[in-house]
Amino acid sequence: MEFVFLSHSPAATAALGKRIGKNLGAGSILALVGELGSGKTLLTRAICTALGVPSRQVNSPTFVLVNEYRGRLAVFHLDLYRIAGEADGVELGIADYLRSGAAGVMIIEWAEKIFPLLPAGILKIELEVISARQRRISLSSPDDRYSNLFMELQS
């Protein structure tokens, strides 16, 4: 399954994030990929807001690597910008986070650094900078757990 959205503003990106968040269930793993400044944290904040987390609580956990939020579901927000790659992910205990995150939603920024450690059924979200205000946001997953999300986004 795949969906591509062209965002013309931060508000449009946030609106997409809220639509995504409303359609997530326990065990969802979102792998965000995109260059610095592409909107990963903005999208994450909107997803978390839709999950019942106050937006002021959602910050990029670059220096602590993981933030945990409480909303409709527990949200584990990982920012892997500072890790070098897969070996650091193993050392960080990504497998433990994946197990503990099964009852909630896991959102991983810079997920490309640990793709081999992630299960097959992730929701991959790629953010591409088109211009200062435009982003191409591509969602894809082979997992049927996201079929309702894809149907909602395409309607």
HELIX and SHEET records of a PDB file:
HELIX    1   1 PRO A   10  LYS A   22  1                                  13    
HELIX    2   2 LYS A   40  ALA A   50  1                                  11    
HELIX    3   3 SER A   55  GLN A   57  5                                   3    
HELIX    4   4 GLU A   86  LEU A   92  1                                   7    
HELIX    5   5 ILE A   94  SER A  100  1                                   7    
HELIX    6   6 GLY A  101  ALA A  103  5                                   3    
HELIX    7   7 ALA A  111  LEU A  117  5                                   7    
HELIX    8   8 ASP A  144  TYR A  146  5                                   3    
HELIX    9   9 SER A  147  GLN A  154  1                                   8    
SHEET    1   A 7 GLU A   2  SER A   7  0                                        
SHEET    2   A 7 ARG A 135  SER A 140 -1                                        
SHEET    3   A 7 LEU A 123  VAL A 129 -1                                        
SHEET    4   A 7 SER A  28  GLY A  34  1                                        
SHEET    5   A 7 VAL A 105  GLU A 109  1                                        
SHEET    6   A 7 ALA A  74  ASP A  79  1                                        
SHEET    7   A 7 VAL A  66  ARG A  70 -1                                        
END                                                                             
